[in-house]
């Protein structure tokens, strides 16, 4: 867990604060004045230094604290000439010596070599001492496994480091999960471990047959899994991977196959086949385009950046085995600061993207955790205190019947699948019945089951109507943002090409 001191704060607002002034642009310096342009991915080093991708500025930037004459200040600094194009996902190596960056627009994975801590705090040395190298990808949009620099990606957006040093990539455009590992020969190779392109080896009549899944997006659990635009991946404490399956509106879990093969088994943790917003048991919770993930102060909970619902969700374990997630809740809007420019007062977390959890010590040496959220709509980075949130975990467990947790994990059955290109015809529909095997952890309490059918129907209709309104609102906001971007680009092109004649 990354740590930082008590005084490393930006604009403080009642325990929640932000980094950046809210104006769209590219300006380094003090966190109160820095200008960002759609911050997307974010990660933290062990000393609390933050590194984030500023997508529309095509840059990797740092939030760094330094002490001068006994006064600690916080600054934003960019890595210049990084050669990136709309970078998105970013992750730090376990030893803090490297950053792994998804160069999304170039369809590559980049490696940034970090300087020592003393050089990192020197604002003038960052530009010179942070070096960027190509780790994987040939720059051509497509799908191809093999030697790292010959492999092809399609708009990769999520990345993390597995405990054994393997790099895991959410290859969004290819709807699959890839790994970058070192082969026996010592060279780096790329292999698809889950999703539409993952091969499968089977033995028939004593021989080995290899075939490839149909290259489609969709939804299916098991070894021959399907995803739909996965955008984020994080590594868990039990060797599992968690994936934000964005356009399937689900969080998926991956575990290595028990037969020792290189293929991973995929299961669903929460979310259903329709977008929406509903808290509660993992079986009934609804998400809308989850786009980023991070673990909480401990691995009992993780957080989800729920882009379609413009909010942050928290998913927690029950009292069962280590893989059992039981409930989903929404972080109260009051915990999130308003934007410095109150154009969107109704949407205090306008467009949540990358998230990361950090810990720091206050003046009484008490450890406190904070959630750092990239708000791509307001062009700021928000900091949310988690101290009060953690106090509610036990109450939530009791509310949703977690003490009754059975030995079943939060993973759904392998037969659960859905194809979006109508290329898988004999797939069973998504099942959420309580007697189905392998469904999410526990049932809601007995008090929920005694609700009248009329009230349940009214609640469901209200939730569906609310989800539809939120989806339409998000669509209009994204359309407006795209229009603004097009106008700005056209204005730049006109200014560049317009040369008035002087008589």
Residue pairs with C-beta under 8 A, 6 or more apart in sequence:
1 297
1 357
1 358
1 359
1 369
2 44
2 45
2 46
2 47
2 48
2 49
2 356
2 358
2 359
3 46
3 47
3 48
3 358
3 359
3 360
3 361
4 47
4 48
4 49
4 65
4 358
4 359
4 360
5 48
5 65
5 72
5 360
5 361
6 360
6 361
6 362
6 363
7 65
7 72
8 48
8 65
8 72
8 74
8 360
9 17
9 74
9 383
10 17
10 18
10 19
10 20
10 31
10 32
10 74
10 381
10 383
11 17
11 18
11 19
11 31
11 32
11 337
11 340
13 337
13 338
14 337
15 385
16 335
16 336
16 337
16 382
16 383
16 384
16 385
17 337
17 382
17 383
18 337
18 339
18 340
18 375
18 380
18 381
18 382
18 383
19 31
19 34
19 63
19 74
19 76
19 380
19 381
19 382
19 383
20 31
20 34
20 35
20 36
20 39
20 76
20 379
20 380
20 381
21 32
21 33
21 34
21 35
21 340
21 380
22 339
22 340
22 341
22 378
22 379
22 380
23 35
23 341
23 379
24 35
24 36
24 37
24 38
24 56
24 379
25 35
25 36
25 37
26 35
26 36
26 37
26 54
26 57
26 59
26 78
27 33
27 34
27 35
28 34
28 61
28 75
28 76
28 77
28 78
29 75
29 76
30 73
30 74
30 75
30 76
31 63
31 74
31 75
31 76
34 75
34 76
35 379
36 54
36 57
36 61
36 76
36 379
36 380
36 381
37 54
37 55
37 56
37 57
37 379
38 54
38 55
38 56
38 353
38 376
38 379
39 52
39 53
39 54
39 55
39 61
39 353
39 354
39 374
39 375
39 376
39 379
39 380
39 381
40 52
40 53
40 54
40 55
40 87
40 88
40 89
40 353
40 354
40 374
40 376
41 52
41 53
41 87
41 88
41 89
41 90
41 102
41 157
41 158
41 292
41 353
41 354
41 374
42 50
42 51
42 52
42 53
42 90
42 354
42 355
42 356
42 372
42 374
42 381
43 50
43 51
43 52
43 90
43 91
43 92
43 99
43 356
44 50
44 51
44 92
44 356
44 358
44 372
45 51
45 92
45 96
45 114
46 96
47 96
47 117
48 65
48 358
48 360
49 62
49 63
49 64
49 65
49 120
50 62
50 63
50 356
50 358
50 372
50 381
51 60
51 61
51 62
51 63
51 90
51 92
51 99
52 60
52 61
52 62
52 63
52 90
52 354
52 374
52 381
53 59
53 60
53 61
53 84
53 87
53 88
53 89
53 90
53 101
53 102
53 354
54 60
54 61
54 78
54 87
55 86
55 87
55 88
55 104
55 376
56 86
56 485
57 78
58 82
58 84
58 85
58 86
58 87
58 105
59 78
59 79
59 80
59 82
59 84
59 87
60 78
60 79
60 82
60 84
60 87
60 90
60 99
60 101
60 112
60 130
60 132
61 76
61 77
61 78
61 79
62 76
62 77
62 78
62 79
62 120
62 126
63 74
63 75
63 76
63 381
64 74
64 75
64 76
64 77
64 120
64 121
64 123
64 126
65 72
65 73
65 74
65 75
65 121
66 72
66 73
66 75
66 121
66 123
67 73
75 123
77 123
77 126
77 127
78 126
78 127
79 112
79 126
79 127
79 130
79 132
80 127
81 127
82 110
82 112
82 132
83 103
83 132
84 101
84 103
84 105
84 106
84 110
84 132
85 103
85 104
85 105
85 106
86 104
86 105
87 101
87 102
87 103
87 104
87 105
87 110
88 102
88 104
88 156
88 157
88 158
88 231
89 100
89 101
89 102
89 104
89 156
89 157
89 158
89 159
89 169
89 170
89 232
89 354
90 99
90 100
90 101
90 102
90 159
90 354
91 99
91 100
91 159
91 160
91 161
92 98
92 99
92 100
92 161
93 99
93 100
93 161
94 161
94 163
94 165
96 114
97 113
97 114
98 111
98 112
98 113
98 114
99 111
99 112
99 114
100 109
100 110
100 111
100 112
100 135
100 159
100 160
100 161
100 167
101 109
101 110
101 111
101 112
101 132
101 159
102 109
102 110
102 156
102 157
102 158
102 159
102 169
103 109
103 110
103 137
104 155
104 156
104 157
104 172
105 155
106 137
106 139
107 137
107 139
107 140
107 141
107 142
107 152
107 153
107 154
107 155
107 156
108 134
108 135
108 136
108 137
108 138
108 139
108 153
108 156
109 134
109 135
109 136
109 137
109 153
109 156
109 159
109 167
109 169
109 180
110 132
110 133
110 134
110 135
111 132
111 133
111 134
111 135
112 130
112 131
112 132
112 133
113 130
113 131
113 132
113 133
114 120
114 130
115 125
115 126
115 129
115 130
119 125
119 126
119 129
120 126
134 149
135 148
135 167
135 180
135 188
136 148
136 149
136 151
136 153
136 167
136 169
136 180
136 188
136 190
137 148
137 149
137 151
137 152
137 153
137 156
138 144
138 149
138 150
138 151
138 152
140 152
141 152
141 153
141 154
141 155
141 173
142 152
142 153
142 154
143 152
143 153
143 154
143 171
143 174
143 176
143 192
143 197
143 215
144 150
144 151
144 152
144 190
145 151
145 178
145 189
145 190
145 191
145 192
145 197
146 189
146 190
147 187
147 188
147 189
147 190
148 180
148 187
148 188
148 189
148 190
149 188
151 178
151 189
151 190
153 169
153 171
153 173
153 174
153 178
154 171
154 172
154 173
154 174
155 171
155 172
155 173
156 169
156 170
156 171
156 172
156 173
156 178
157 170
157 172
157 231
157 232
158 169
158 170
158 172
158 230
158 231
158 232
158 233
158 243
158 244
158 292
159 167
159 168
159 169
159 170
159 233
160 167
160 168
160 233
160 234
160 235
160 241
161 167
161 168
161 235
162 168
162 179
162 235
162 241
163 235
163 239
165 181
165 182
166 179
166 180
166 181
167 179
167 180
167 181
168 177
168 178
168 179
168 193
168 233
168 235
168 241
169 177
169 178
169 179
169 180
169 233
170 177
170 230
170 231
170 232
170 233
170 243
170 244
171 177
171 178
171 192
171 195
171 230
172 229
172 230
172 231
172 246
173 229
174 192
174 195
174 196
174 197
175 195
175 196
175 216
175 217
175 218
175 226
175 227
175 228
175 229
175 230
176 192
176 194
176 195
176 196
176 197
176 198
176 227
176 230
177 192
177 193
177 194
177 195
177 198
177 227
177 230
177 233
177 241
177 243
177 254
177 264
178 190
178 191
178 192
178 193
179 190
179 191
179 192
179 193
180 188
180 189
180 190
181 188
181 189
181 191
182 188
182 189
183 189
191 262
192 198
192 199
193 254
193 262
193 263
193 264
194 225
194 227
194 254
194 263
194 264
194 266
195 213
195 225
195 226
195 227
195 230
196 213
196 214
196 215
196 216
196 217
196 218
196 226
196 227
197 212
197 213
197 215
198 213
198 224
198 225
198 263
199 210
199 211
199 212
199 213
199 263
200 210
200 211
200 212
200 213
200 223
200 224
200 263
201 208
201 209
201 210
201 261
201 263
202 208
202 209
203 209
213 224
213 226
214 421
214 423
214 424
216 226
216 419
216 420
216 421
216 423
216 424
217 226
217 227
217 228
217 229
217 247
217 420
217 421
218 226
218 227
218 228
218 417
218 418
218 419
218 420
218 421
218 424
219 226
219 227
219 228
219 245
219 248
219 250
219 273
219 416
219 417
219 418
219 419
219 420
219 430
220 226
220 266
220 416
220 417
220 418
220 419
220 424
220 427
221 252
221 265
221 266
221 267
221 268
221 411
221 412
221 413
221 414
221 415
221 416
221 417
222 265
222 266
222 414
222 415
222 417
223 257
223 263
223 264
223 265
223 266
223 414
225 252
225 264
225 265
225 266
226 417
226 418
226 419
226 424
227 243
227 245
227 248
227 252
227 266
228 245
228 246
228 247
228 248
228 420
229 245
229 246
229 247
229 248
230 243
230 244
230 245
230 246
230 252
231 244
231 246
231 290
231 291
231 292
232 243
232 244
232 290
232 291
232 292
232 293
232 305
233 241
233 242
233 243
233 244
233 293
234 241
234 242
234 293
234 294
234 295
234 302
235 241
236 242
236 295
236 299
237 299
237 322
238 322
238 323
239 255
239 256
240 253
240 254
240 255
240 323
241 253
241 254
241 255
241 264
242 251
242 252
242 253
242 254
242 269
242 293
242 302
243 251
243 252
243 253
243 254
243 293
244 251
244 290
244 291
244 292
244 293
244 304
244 305
245 251
245 252
245 271
245 290
246 289
246 290
246 291
246 307
247 289
248 271
248 273
249 271
249 272
249 273
249 274
249 275
249 276
249 286
249 287
249 288
249 289
249 290
249 308
250 268
250 269
250 270
250 271
250 272
250 287
250 290
251 268
251 269
251 270
251 271
251 287
251 290
251 293
251 304
251 315
252 266
252 267
252 268
252 269
253 266
253 267
253 268
253 269
253 323
253 410
253 411
254 264
254 265
254 266
254 267
255 264
255 265
255 267
256 264
256 265
257 263
257 264
257 265
258 265
265 414
267 409
267 410
267 411
267 412
267 438
268 411
268 412
268 416
268 440
269 282
269 315
269 325
269 410
269 411
269 440
270 282
270 283
270 285
270 287
270 315
270 325
270 328
270 410
270 440
271 285
271 286
271 287
271 290
272 284
272 285
272 286
272 430
272 432
273 418
273 430
274 286
274 467
275 286
275 287
275 288
275 289
275 308
275 467
275 471
276 286
276 287
276 288
276 463
276 464
276 466
276 467
277 286
277 287
277 288
277 306
277 309
277 311
277 330
277 463
277 466
277 467
277 470
278 284
278 285
278 286
278 463
279 285
279 313
279 327
279 328
279 329
279 330
280 327
280 328
280 400
280 444
281 326
281 327
281 328
281 400
281 401
281 440
281 441
281 442
281 443
281 444
282 315
282 325
282 326
282 327
282 328
282 410
282 440
282 441
283 432
283 434
283 439
283 440
283 443
284 432
284 444
285 327
285 328
286 463
286 467
287 304
287 306
287 308
287 309
287 313
287 328
288 306
288 307
288 308
288 309
288 467
288 470
288 471
288 474
289 306
289 307
289 308
290 304
290 305
290 306
290 307
290 313
291 305
291 306
291 307
291 352
291 353
292 304
292 305
292 352
292 353
292 354
292 355
292 374
293 302
293 303
293 304
293 305
293 355
294 302
294 303
294 355
294 356
294 357
294 371
295 301
295 302
295 303
295 357
296 302
296 303
296 314
296 357
296 369
296 386
296 390
297 357
297 359
297 369
297 386
297 390
300 316
300 317
300 393
301 314
301 315
301 316
301 317
301 393
302 314
302 315
303 312
303 313
303 314
303 315
303 331
303 355
303 357
303 371
304 312
304 313
304 314
304 315
305 312
305 352
305 353
305 354
305 355
305 373
306 312
306 313
306 330
306 352
307 351
307 352
307 353
307 474
308 470
308 471
308 474
309 330
309 470
310 347
310 349
310 350
310 351
310 352
310 470
310 474
311 330
311 331
311 333
311 349
311 352
312 330
312 331
312 336
312 349
312 352
312 355
312 371
312 373
312 384
313 328
313 329
313 330
313 331
314 328
314 329
314 330
314 331
314 389
315 325
315 327
315 328
316 325
316 326
316 327
316 329
316 393
316 396
316 397
317 324
317 325
317 326
318 324
318 325
318 326
318 327
318 397
318 402
318 405
318 441
318 442
319 397
319 402
319 403
319 405
320 326
320 405
320 406
320 407
320 408
320 409
320 441
320 442
321 407
321 409
323 409
323 410
323 411
324 405
324 408
324 409
324 410
324 441
325 410
325 440
325 441
326 397
326 400
326 402
326 405
326 410
326 440
326 441
326 442
327 396
327 397
327 399
327 400
327 402
329 396
331 371
331 384
331 389
333 348
333 349
335 384
335 385
335 388
335 389
336 348
336 349
336 373
336 382
336 384
337 348
337 382
338 345
338 348
339 348
339 350
339 375
339 378
339 380
340 378
340 380
341 378
344 350
344 377
344 378
347 377
349 373
349 375
349 382
350 375
350 376
350 377
350 378
350 477
351 375
351 376
351 377
351 378
351 477
352 373
352 374
352 375
352 376
353 373
353 374
353 375
353 376
354 373
354 374
355 371
355 372
355 373
355 374
356 371
356 372
357 369
357 370
357 371
357 372
357 386
358 369
358 370
358 372
359 367
359 368
359 369
359 370
360 367
360 368
360 370
361 367
361 368
362 368
368 385
368 386
368 387
369 385
369 386
369 387
369 390
370 383
370 384
370 385
370 386
371 383
371 384
371 386
372 381
372 382
372 383
372 384
373 381
373 382
373 383
373 384
374 381
375 381
375 382
377 477
377 481
396 402
397 403
399 445
400 442
400 444
400 445
401 442
401 443
401 444
401 445
401 446
402 441
402 442
404 442
404 443
405 441
405 442
406 441
406 442
408 437
408 438
408 439
408 441
409 438
409 441
410 440
410 441
411 438
411 440
412 431
412 436
412 438
412 439
412 440
413 431
413 436
413 437
413 438
413 439
415 427
415 428
416 428
416 430
416 431
417 424
417 427
417 428
418 427
418 429
418 430
419 425
419 427
431 439
432 439
433 439
434 443
443 449
